[in-house]
Amino acid sequence: MPDTSAITETLLGGKGRTVPVSVQTRASLAPARAFDVIVPIDLSVLFKSRGPILGGARRHQPDGRVGPRRRLAQPDPADGLTTTENRADYNFAYELIGFTDVLRLLVGGVRGEWTFIPDGDGTLIRWTYEFKPLRYRHFLVRRTLVPLWRRYMRQGLEVAARVAETVKHPSTR
């Protein structure tokens, strides 16, 4: 595996220009409960392949713990996608680096964050991606990738919220 420490430092250090995209929805359950269900959710429940967009139907070992790396792999071997997610903190912030699909040609990495904000009796769930474009790719990422990715994120976020609302959860929080 290539050394990705320089990419991680760039993403976290805020050096260079990034391209953010955010989506949000509401769920009819408490923030702690939404968090408890969504953090460890199996990503294959949320995402399906969409042409050149990263096929989110990825296998991984959902564990919801802070800090571990997990290897994400797309089940469709024709696309050949693998990437590594480094969970940054328990507030569900993370980084994606080491893309092997078409994204490797556009971005050096992504910082993602899910936030769960009290909203009356429910939760406002916000998902943000911050793309770190490769050199001379900023315009292409902003004008081509981000609009496609925003639609993809919206669909995944809606599924996550609806799943969280229907899961029987023993938590008393």
Backbone as ProteinMPNN parsed JSONL, in Angstrom:
{"seq_chain_A": "MPDTSAITETLLGGKGRTVPVSVQTRASLAPARAFDVIVPIDLSVLFKSRGPILGGARRHQPDGRVGPRRRLAQPDPADGLTTTENRADYNFAYELIGFTDVLRLLVGGVRGEWTFIPDGDGTLIRWTYEFKPLRYRHFLVRRTLVPLWRRYMRQGLEVAARVAETVKHPSTR", "coords_chain_A": {"N_chain_A": [[0.854, -1.185, 0.0], [0.588, 2.24, -0.845], [2.333, 5.046, 0.654], [0.287, 7.14, 2.367], [0.349, 9.27, 4.059], [1.072, 11.936, 3.486], [-1.062, 12.857, 1.952], [-3.156, 12.677, 3.819], [-2.281, 14.539, 5.765], [-2.467, 16.877, 4.231], [-5.228, 16.996, 3.729], [-6.269, 17.28, 6.353], [-4.828, 19.467, 7.258], [-5.694, 21.636, 5.825], [-4.383, 22.764, 3.697], [-4.097, 24.051, 0.435], [-6.75, 24.107, -2.066], [-10.079, 23.013, -1.494], [-13.1, 21.217, -2.354], [-16.246, 21.475, -1.252], [-19.269, 19.621, -0.515], [-22.578, 19.351, 0.595], [-25.36, 17.671, 2.094], [-28.604, 17.333, 3.567], [-31.093, 15.998, 5.822], [-34.1, 15.235, 7.646], [-34.873, 13.255, 10.521], [-37.111, 11.241, 12.434], [-36.28, 10.661, 15.115], [-34.264, 10.594, 18.103], [-31.083, 12.35, 18.226], [-28.866, 10.821, 19.317], [-29.757, 8.221, 19.018], [-30.128, 8.03, 16.223], [-27.476, 8.392, 15.442], [-26.317, 6.093, 16.648], [-27.375, 4.064, 15.045], [-26.691, 4.752, 12.403], [-23.864, 5.174, 12.262], [-22.523, 2.559, 12.373], [-23.674, 1.369, 10.108], [-24.19, -0.876, 7.391], [-22.649, -0.159, 4.459], [-23.496, -1.09, 1.979], [-26.212, -1.13, 2.101], [-26.914, 1.486, 1.757], [-25.89, 2.517, -0.701], [-25.748, 2.305, -4.256], [-24.224, 1.309, -7.349], [-23.554, 3.855, -9.74], [-22.977, 4.378, -12.722], [-20.057, 6.089, -13.598], [-19.72, 6.885, -11.024], [-18.488, 6.248, -7.823], [-19.073, 3.042, -6.807], [-21.141, 2.406, -4.312], [-21.933, 0.098, -3.105], [-20.389, -1.418, -1.11], [-18.361, -3.783, 0.543], [-17.678, -4.128, 3.965], [-16.495, -4.181, 7.337], [-18.671, -3.236, 9.466], [-18.36, -1.397, 12.414], [-18.558, 0.824, 14.044], [-16.748, 1.916, 15.858], [-14.295, 4.177, 17.225], [-11.536, 5.35, 15.365], [-10.534, 2.927, 13.942], [-9.159, 1.583, 10.916], [-10.836, 0.699, 7.961], [-11.14, -1.467, 5.287], [-12.541, -0.791, 2.228], [-14.376, -2.342, -0.266], [-15.653, -2.748, -3.471], [-18.264, -4.886, -4.493], [-18.552, -5.559, -7.211], [-16.402, -6.896, -9.368], [-15.672, -6.0, -11.867], [-15.535, -3.238, -11.856], [-13.517, -2.817, -10.024], [-12.958, -1.321, -7.663], [-11.279, -0.192, -4.78], [-10.665, 1.264, -1.6], [-9.408, 3.074, 1.237], [-10.743, 3.799, 4.36], [-10.241, 6.077, 6.915], [-11.283, 6.523, 10.015], [-11.783, 9.55, 11.564], [-12.747, 10.729, 13.968], [-15.082, 10.249, 16.72], [-17.332, 11.685, 16.165], [-18.208, 11.069, 13.801], [-16.566, 11.767, 11.662], [-14.406, 11.385, 8.932], [-11.844, 10.158, 6.694], [-11.246, 9.491, 3.273], [-9.006, 7.82, 1.315], [-6.574, 6.82, -1.182], [-7.915, 5.928, -3.543], [-8.927, 3.636, -6.101], [-10.45, 3.61, -8.315], [-12.065, 5.591, -10.89], [-12.013, 7.969, -9.481], [-9.448, 8.281, -8.531], [-8.145, 9.686, -10.457], [-9.021, 12.223, -10.18], [-9.155, 13.183, -7.491], [-7.184, 13.53, -4.498], [-7.998, 12.738, -2.074], [-10.681, 12.545, 0.348], [-12.536, 14.239, 2.789], [-14.951, 13.39, 5.028], [-18.023, 13.991, 6.797], [-20.511, 13.319, 9.136], [-23.171, 14.815, 10.787], [-25.263, 15.044, 13.627], [-27.93, 16.666, 14.656], [-29.95, 18.04, 17.203], [-33.414, 18.468, 16.576], [-36.19, 19.636, 17.334], [-38.37, 17.093, 18.194], [-36.893, 15.334, 16.801], [-34.142, 14.714, 14.558], [-31.761, 16.575, 12.768], [-29.944, 15.537, 10.146], [-26.85, 15.818, 8.755], [-24.686, 15.48, 6.008], [-21.477, 15.864, 4.902], [-19.063, 16.22, 2.373], [-15.706, 16.784, 1.565], [-13.86, 17.369, -1.034], [-10.528, 16.869, -2.07], [-9.072, 18.078, -4.652], [-6.888, 16.846, -7.206], [-3.931, 18.355, -8.56], [-4.662, 20.888, -10.894], [-7.257, 19.965, -11.285], [-9.384, 21.096, -10.004], [-11.533, 22.683, -11.122], [-12.84, 20.766, -12.738], [-13.63, 18.876, -10.796], [-15.344, 20.484, -9.242], [-17.328, 21.296, -11.116], [-18.209, 18.979, -12.414], [-17.934, 16.452, -10.949], [-18.969, 17.091, -8.328], [-21.798, 17.896, -8.679], [-22.886, 15.419, -9.553], [-22.162, 13.782, -7.415], [-23.534, 14.976, -5.311], [-26.238, 14.306, -5.802], [-26.06, 11.547, -5.477], [-25.237, 11.389, -2.789], [-27.508, 12.51, -1.546], [-29.466, 10.556, -2.035], [-28.349, 8.351, -0.629], [-28.263, 9.397, 1.989], [-30.995, 9.803, 2.562], [-31.889, 7.144, 2.559], [-30.371, 6.185, 4.732], [-31.482, 7.69, 6.86], [-34.167, 6.781, 6.838], [-33.791, 4.056, 7.36], [-32.651, 4.225, 9.92], [-34.862, 5.177, 11.315], [-36.525, 2.975, 11.3], [-35.242, 0.811, 12.493], [-35.208, -1.384, 15.187], [-34.042, -0.487, 18.221], [-32.143, -1.143, 21.046], [-31.092, 0.812, 22.694], [-31.225, 3.15, 25.366], [-30.862, 5.783, 25.129]], "CA_chain_A": [[0.0, 0.0, 0.0], [1.415, 3.444, -0.898], [2.316, 5.932, 1.818], [-0.753, 8.154, 2.177], [0.418, 10.248, 5.145], [1.12, 13.297, 2.943], [-2.428, 13.206, 1.551], [-3.915, 12.884, 5.045], [-1.876, 15.814, 6.349], [-3.01, 17.939, 3.399], [-6.664, 17.082, 3.97], [-6.531, 17.795, 7.687], [-4.153, 20.736, 7.469], [-6.36, 22.699, 5.112], [-3.532, 23.34, 2.665], [-4.673, 23.885, -0.898], [-8.186, 24.323, -2.2], [-10.946, 21.848, -1.464], [-14.427, 21.447, -2.909], [-17.214, 20.84, -0.355], [-20.651, 19.363, -0.914], [-23.346, 18.927, 1.773], [-26.787, 17.377, 1.975], [-29.189, 17.124, 4.885], [-32.471, 15.54, 5.913], [-34.579, 15.116, 9.02], [-35.338, 11.943, 10.954], [-38.007, 11.384, 13.583], [-35.738, 10.011, 16.302], [-33.269, 11.396, 18.811], [-29.762, 12.337, 17.601], [-28.028, 9.709, 19.788], [-30.265, 6.98, 18.422], [-29.787, 8.079, 14.796], [-26.03, 8.173, 15.395], [-26.038, 4.693, 16.985], [-27.76, 3.196, 13.938], [-26.05, 5.123, 11.13], [-22.404, 5.026, 12.285], [-22.043, 1.234, 11.953], [-24.531, 0.803, 9.067], [-23.532, -1.526, 6.258], [-22.732, 0.79, 3.348], [-24.191, -1.662, 0.821], [-27.622, -0.79, 2.261], [-27.12, 2.873, 1.376], [-25.404, 2.972, -1.987], [-25.705, 1.438, -5.428], [-23.366, 1.862, -8.409], [-24.171, 4.82, -10.652], [-22.042, 4.694, -13.796], [-18.683, 6.341, -13.167], [-19.678, 7.246, -9.609], [-18.031, 5.228, -6.897], [-20.11, 2.079, -6.44], [-21.163, 2.379, -2.86], [-22.292, -1.212, -2.582], [-19.071, -1.876, -0.692], [-18.295, -4.657, 1.707], [-16.765, -3.724, 5.015], [-16.867, -4.682, 8.651], [-19.156, -2.095, 10.236], [-18.157, -1.592, 13.839], [-18.935, 2.021, 14.766], [-15.763, 2.326, 16.847], [-13.42, 5.28, 16.874], [-10.159, 5.121, 15.001], [-10.028, 1.848, 13.114], [-9.24, 1.641, 9.465], [-11.547, -0.415, 7.374], [-10.912, -1.559, 3.853], [-13.797, -0.809, 1.51], [-14.209, -2.964, -1.573], [-16.893, -2.85, -4.216], [-18.468, -6.269, -4.871], [-18.472, -5.768, -8.651], [-14.981, -6.906, -9.709], [-15.443, -5.306, -13.137], [-15.16, -1.861, -11.542], [-12.231, -2.919, -9.348], [-12.751, -0.258, -6.679], [-10.948, -0.355, -3.369], [-10.187, 2.493, -0.974], [-9.274, 2.918, 2.677], [-11.377, 4.841, 5.161], [-9.646, 6.286, 8.237], [-12.224, 7.242, 10.844], [-11.027, 10.604, 12.22], [-13.206, 10.898, 15.338], [-16.367, 9.609, 16.969], [-18.404, 12.515, 15.653], [-18.399, 10.497, 12.478], [-15.743, 12.416, 10.642], [-13.513, 10.372, 8.389], [-11.145, 10.476, 5.451], [-11.118, 8.43, 2.278], [-7.781, 8.003, 0.54], [-6.131, 5.642, -1.908], [-8.911, 5.449, -4.497], [-8.406, 2.854, -7.224], [-11.361, 3.747, -9.446], [-11.896, 6.828, -11.647], [-11.753, 9.086, -8.564], [-7.994, 8.434, -8.365], [-7.704, 10.639, -11.471], [-9.581, 13.535, -9.861], [-8.961, 13.64, -6.116], [-6.189, 12.873, -3.663], [-8.692, 12.222, -0.905], [-11.95, 13.154, 0.729], [-12.873, 14.277, 4.21], [-16.401, 13.304, 5.174], [-18.514, 14.197, 8.156], [-21.942, 13.232, 9.41], [-23.529, 15.475, 12.039], [-26.597, 14.693, 14.11], [-28.27, 17.875, 15.388], [-31.325, 18.012, 17.704], [-34.367, 19.239, 15.774], [-37.471, 19.337, 17.972], [-38.394, 15.71, 18.676], [-36.114, 14.513, 15.885], [-32.737, 14.993, 14.285], [-31.294, 17.038, 11.472], [-28.747, 14.774, 9.803], [-26.117, 16.484, 7.67], [-23.529, 14.736, 5.516], [-20.61, 16.754, 4.125], [-17.84, 15.691, 1.759], [-14.789, 17.83, 1.138], [-12.934, 16.767, -1.992], [-9.209, 17.476, -2.266], [-8.748, 17.805, -6.052], [-5.5, 16.794, -7.64], [-3.502, 19.575, -9.235], [-5.336, 21.234, -12.151], [-8.539, 19.254, -11.405], [-10.381, 21.778, -9.178], [-12.706, 23.047, -11.93], [-13.503, 19.527, -13.136], [-14.282, 18.324, -9.607], [-16.433, 21.389, -8.848], [-18.395, 21.398, -12.115], [-18.668, 17.686, -12.911], [-18.069, 15.45, -9.9], [-19.813, 17.52, -7.21], [-23.238, 17.754, -8.941], [-23.222, 13.994, -9.569], [-21.989, 13.256, -6.071], [-24.601, 15.524, -4.453], [-27.426, 13.457, -5.998], [-25.709, 10.257, -4.895], [-25.27, 11.574, -1.344], [-28.895, 12.743, -1.15], [-30.136, 9.259, -2.016], [-27.806, 7.567, 0.478], [-28.672, 10.007, 3.255], [-32.415, 9.497, 2.765], [-31.971, 5.731, 2.935], [-29.839, 6.076, 6.091], [-32.46, 8.244, 7.806], [-35.329, 5.894, 6.907], [-33.354, 2.836, 8.049], [-32.507, 4.57, 11.334], [-36.201, 5.308, 11.896], [-37.232, 1.692, 11.369], [-34.482, -0.186, 13.231], [-35.496, -1.526, 16.616], [-32.759, -0.24, 18.866], [-32.314, -1.295, 22.506], [-30.494, 1.922, 23.436], [-32.152, 3.968, 26.142], [-30.507, 7.205, 24.954]], "C_chain_A": [[0.892, 1.238, 0.0], [1.293, 4.262, 0.381], [1.334, 7.064, 1.556], [-0.692, 9.243, 3.234], [0.436, 11.681, 4.628], [-0.276, 13.751, 2.524], [-3.252, 13.511, 2.788], [-3.566, 14.22, 5.678], [-2.445, 16.972, 5.554], [-4.504, 18.11, 3.641], [-6.959, 17.721, 5.323], [-5.951, 19.177, 7.905], [-4.773, 21.9, 6.727], [-5.498, 23.372, 4.06], [-4.161, 23.075, 1.305], [-6.175, 24.078, -0.875], [-8.936, 23.006, -2.157], [-12.294, 22.231, -2.033], [-15.438, 20.716, -2.019], [-18.562, 20.599, -1.031], [-21.374, 18.822, 0.32], [-24.787, 18.642, 1.39], [-27.314, 17.169, 3.391], [-30.615, 16.642, 4.77], [-32.852, 15.483, 7.381], [-35.049, 13.694, 9.274], [-36.139, 12.125, 12.232], [-37.543, 10.554, 14.771], [-34.637, 10.877, 16.875], [-31.9, 11.294, 18.134], [-28.892, 11.149, 18.029], [-28.466, 8.394, 19.154], [-29.948, 6.929, 16.928], [-28.298, 7.781, 14.611], [-25.699, 6.696, 15.613], [-26.372, 3.733, 15.846], [-26.927, 3.488, 12.694], [-24.543, 4.914, 11.148], [-21.961, 3.634, 11.834], [-22.806, 0.623, 10.777], [-23.699, 0.194, 7.933], [-23.734, -0.629, 5.028], [-23.454, 0.227, 2.13], [-25.698, -1.424, 0.902], [-27.903, 0.59, 1.668], [-26.864, 3.177, -0.092], [-25.424, 1.893, -3.05], [-24.833, 2.111, -6.483], [-24.17, 2.759, -9.33], [-23.149, 5.197, -11.712], [-20.645, 4.925, -13.262], [-18.562, 6.696, -11.687], [-19.305, 6.015, -8.798], [-19.178, 4.314, -6.498], [-20.125, 1.897, -4.948], [-21.542, 1.04, -2.275], [-21.006, -1.918, -2.175], [-19.185, -2.783, 0.515], [-17.339, -4.031, 2.711], [-17.252, -4.337, 6.309], [-17.36, -3.499, 9.473], [-18.983, -2.347, 11.724], [-18.482, -0.36, 14.668], [-17.946, 2.488, 15.813], [-14.909, 3.463, 16.314], [-12.078, 4.748, 16.41], [-9.802, 4.02, 14.043], [-10.074, 2.182, 11.636], [-10.13, 0.5, 9.032], [-11.352, -0.348, 5.876], [-12.265, -1.661, 3.185], [-13.544, -1.409, 0.137], [-15.57, -3.105, -2.229], [-17.071, -4.295, -4.679], [-18.322, -6.546, -6.367], [-17.013, -5.717, -9.085], [-14.672, -6.211, -11.033], [-15.001, -3.871, -12.904], [-13.833, -1.798, -10.799], [-11.957, -1.884, -8.282], [-12.301, -0.803, -5.342], [-10.459, 0.991, -2.874], [-10.085, 2.239, 0.517], [-9.929, 4.095, 3.376], [-10.671, 4.896, 6.499], [-10.62, 7.122, 9.051], [-11.461, 8.255, 11.674], [-11.458, 10.824, 13.68], [-14.59, 10.304, 15.491], [-17.551, 10.47, 16.561], [-18.687, 12.185, 14.199], [-17.768, 11.345, 11.388], [-14.722, 11.389, 10.198], [-12.836, 10.887, 7.14], [-11.139, 9.256, 4.559], [-9.902, 8.76, 1.43], [-7.492, 6.73, -0.241], [-7.161, 5.078, -2.861], [-8.235, 4.668, -5.617], [-9.32, 2.914, -8.435], [-11.092, 5.082, -10.149], [-11.591, 8.028, -10.738], [-10.258, 9.305, -8.342], [-7.423, 9.443, -9.353], [-8.126, 12.067, -11.15], [-9.204, 14.068, -8.489], [-7.873, 12.847, -5.405], [-6.81, 12.272, -2.426], [-9.95, 13.01, -0.639], [-12.024, 13.167, 2.247], [-14.385, 14.299, 4.278], [-16.802, 13.528, 6.611], [-20.029, 14.077, 8.175], [-22.179, 13.946, 10.731], [-24.989, 15.176, 12.35], [-27.011, 15.79, 15.085], [-29.712, 17.773, 15.898], [-32.218, 18.946, 16.889], [-35.772, 18.919, 16.294], [-37.416, 17.942, 18.576], [-37.53, 14.791, 17.82], [-34.683, 14.982, 15.742], [-32.566, 15.558, 12.889], [-29.987, 16.298, 11.23], [-28.105, 15.447, 8.6], [-24.894, 15.646, 7.315], [-22.739, 15.673, 4.606], [-19.403, 15.976, 3.615], [-16.993, 16.893, 1.377], [-13.727, 17.162, 0.266], [-11.631, 17.561, -2.033], [-8.79, 17.154, -3.699], [-7.24, 17.687, -6.272], [-5.183, 18.092, -8.376], [-4.175, 19.705, -10.606], [-6.676, 20.51, -12.342], [-9.675, 19.959, -10.65], [-11.658, 22.074, -9.963], [-13.51, 21.805, -12.306], [-14.251, 18.896, -11.96], [-15.503, 19.163, -9.249], [-17.61, 21.34, -9.819], [-18.964, 20.064, -12.577], [-18.933, 16.697, -11.781], [-19.062, 15.865, -8.814], [-21.31, 17.437, -7.526], [-23.692, 16.289, -8.97], [-23.186, 13.42, -8.157], [-23.091, 13.739, -5.138], [-25.87, 14.68, -4.581], [-27.235, 12.092, -5.33], [-25.785, 10.324, -3.366], [-26.702, 11.734, -0.841], [-29.644, 11.421, -1.021], [-29.66, 8.416, -0.833], [-28.236, 8.086, 1.834], [-30.134, 9.711, 3.559], [-32.596, 8.05, 3.197], [-31.495, 5.557, 4.373], [-30.858, 6.558, 7.122], [-33.666, 7.318, 7.952], [-34.99, 4.582, 7.604], [-33.255, 3.106, 9.544], [-33.871, 4.658, 12.017], [-36.897, 3.965, 12.087], [-36.523, 0.626, 12.187], [-34.93, -0.196, 14.7], [-34.181, -1.459, 17.351], [-32.934, -0.31, 20.376], [-31.767, -0.134, 23.326], [-31.562, 2.711, 24.176], [-31.845, 5.443, 25.989], [-31.564, 7.922, 24.169]], "O_chain_A": [[1.858, 1.295, 0.762], [0.293, 4.186, 1.095], [1.523, 7.856, 0.633], [-1.6, 10.072, 3.304], [-0.131, 12.565, 5.269], [-0.632, 14.913, 2.722], [-3.978, 14.505, 2.812], [-4.461, 14.96, 6.087], [-2.871, 17.964, 6.145], [-4.994, 19.234, 3.745], [-7.808, 18.607, 5.42], [-6.514, 19.977, 8.652], [-4.409, 23.049, 6.978], [-5.849, 24.449, 3.577], [-4.695, 21.993, 1.06], [-6.791, 24.197, 0.184], [-8.487, 22.005, -2.714], [-12.605, 23.413, -2.181], [-15.491, 19.487, -2.023], [-18.934, 21.282, -1.985], [-20.857, 17.944, 1.011], [-25.356, 19.273, 0.5], [-26.548, 16.863, 4.305], [-31.273, 16.849, 3.75], [-32.006, 15.666, 8.255], [-35.551, 13.017, 8.378], [-35.885, 13.04, 13.015], [-38.334, 9.823, 15.366], [-34.136, 11.785, 16.211], [-31.585, 10.267, 17.533], [-28.244, 10.532, 17.183], [-27.635, 7.558, 18.8], [-29.539, 5.883, 16.423], [-27.914, 7.011, 13.731], [-24.909, 6.113, 14.871], [-25.72, 2.699, 15.699], [-26.503, 2.561, 12.004], [-23.982, 4.508, 10.131], [-21.086, 3.537, 10.974], [-22.599, -0.552, 10.475], [-22.637, 0.706, 7.579], [-24.866, -0.38, 4.615], [-23.976, 0.996, 1.323], [-26.39, -1.505, -0.112], [-28.988, 0.84, 1.143], [-27.553, 4.015, -0.673], [-25.152, 0.723, -2.78], [-24.715, 3.336, -6.509], [-25.318, 2.463, -9.66], [-22.515, 6.247, -11.603], [-20.096, 4.077, -12.559], [-17.458, 6.797, -11.153], [-19.755, 4.901, -9.067], [-20.157, 4.772, -5.909], [-19.213, 1.294, -4.382], [-21.479, 0.861, -1.059], [-20.586, -2.886, -2.808], [-20.014, -2.564, 1.398], [-16.31, -3.469, 2.335], [-18.319, -4.948, 6.35], [-16.558, -2.821, 10.115], [-19.405, -3.382, 12.239], [-18.667, -0.473, 15.88], [-18.269, 3.382, 16.595], [-14.816, 3.679, 15.106], [-11.542, 3.804, 16.992], [-8.798, 4.165, 13.347], [-10.913, 2.956, 11.175], [-10.165, -0.549, 9.675], [-11.398, 0.729, 5.281], [-13.062, -2.531, 3.536], [-12.595, -1.022, -0.546], [-16.53, -3.539, -1.592], [-16.128, -4.884, -5.207], [-17.998, -7.67, -6.748], [-16.432, -4.635, -9.169], [-13.518, -5.869, -11.29], [-14.187, -3.338, -13.66], [-13.098, -0.82, -10.934], [-10.79, -1.591, -8.019], [-12.874, -1.765, -4.83], [-9.9, 1.774, -3.643], [-10.641, 1.256, 1.007], [-9.693, 5.25, 3.021], [-10.514, 3.867, 7.156], [-10.764, 8.318, 8.796], [-10.568, 7.869, 12.427], [-10.612, 11.078, 14.536], [-15.209, 9.899, 14.507], [-18.687, 9.999, 16.614], [-19.33, 12.949, 13.479], [-18.363, 11.6, 10.341], [-14.229, 10.607, 11.011], [-13.211, 11.926, 6.596], [-11.038, 8.124, 5.033], [-9.792, 9.861, 0.892], [-8.095, 5.687, 0.011], [-7.277, 3.858, -2.983], [-7.121, 4.989, -6.031], [-9.007, 2.334, -9.475], [-10.003, 5.64, -10.016], [-10.977, 8.998, -11.183], [-9.846, 10.413, -7.998], [-6.346, 9.995, -9.127], [-7.647, 13.014, -11.774], [-8.96, 15.265, -8.33], [-7.667, 11.662, -5.669], [-6.222, 11.395, -1.794], [-10.245, 14.003, -1.304], [-11.617, 12.21, 2.905], [-15.026, 15.14, 3.649], [-16.023, 13.286, 7.532], [-20.729, 14.655, 7.344], [-21.458, 13.704, 11.699], [-25.828, 15.072, 11.456], [-26.51, 15.846, 16.208], [-30.612, 17.456, 15.121], [-31.829, 20.065, 16.556], [-36.455, 18.044, 15.764], [-36.528, 17.637, 19.373], [-37.448, 13.592, 18.09], [-34.093, 15.558, 16.656], [-33.167, 15.064, 11.935], [-29.041, 16.416, 12.009], [-28.738, 15.623, 7.559], [-24.168, 15.168, 8.187], [-23.286, 16.213, 3.644], [-18.805, 15.18, 4.339], [-17.517, 17.907, 0.916], [-12.825, 16.486, 0.76], [-11.648, 18.792, -2.031], [-8.221, 16.093, -3.953], [-6.439, 18.344, -5.607], [-6.088, 18.832, -8.763], [-4.242, 18.743, -11.371], [-7.178, 20.452, -13.465], [-10.807, 19.475, -10.654], [-12.753, 21.745, -9.506], [-14.737, 21.805, -12.2], [-15.38, 18.434, -12.119], [-16.575, 18.62, -8.982], [-18.765, 21.341, -9.393], [-20.086, 20.015, -13.08], [-20.037, 16.163, -11.669], [-19.911, 15.065, -8.421], [-22.054, 16.934, -6.685], [-24.766, 15.963, -8.463], [-24.073, 12.665, -7.759], [-23.536, 12.992, -4.267], [-26.51, 14.372, -3.576], [-28.15, 11.563, -4.698], [-26.332, 9.425, -2.727], [-27.067, 11.155, 0.181], [-30.356, 11.185, -0.046], [-30.474, 7.833, -0.117], [-28.54, 7.303, 2.733], [-30.476, 9.4, 4.7], [-33.376, 7.766, 4.106], [-32.14, 4.86, 5.156], [-31.069, 5.902, 8.141], [-34.139, 7.093, 9.066], [-35.806, 4.051, 8.356], [-33.725, 2.303, 10.351], [-34.013, 4.257, 13.173], [-37.767, 3.836, 12.948], [-37.141, -0.376, 12.545], [-35.015, 0.845, 15.352], [-33.298, -2.288, 17.127], [-33.782, 0.389, 20.932], [-31.962, -0.099, 24.541], [-32.666, 2.913, 23.669], [-32.48, 6.278, 26.634], [-31.441, 9.122, 23.922]]}, "name": "protein", "num_of_chains": 1, "seq": "MPDTSAITETLLGGKGRTVPVSVQTRASLAPARAFDVIVPIDLSVLFKSRGPILGGARRHQPDGRVGPRRRLAQPDPADGLTTTENRADYNFAYELIGFTDVLRLLVGGVRGEWTFIPDGDGTLIRWTYEFKPLRYRHFLVRRTLVPLWRRYMRQGLEVAARVAETVKHPSTR"}
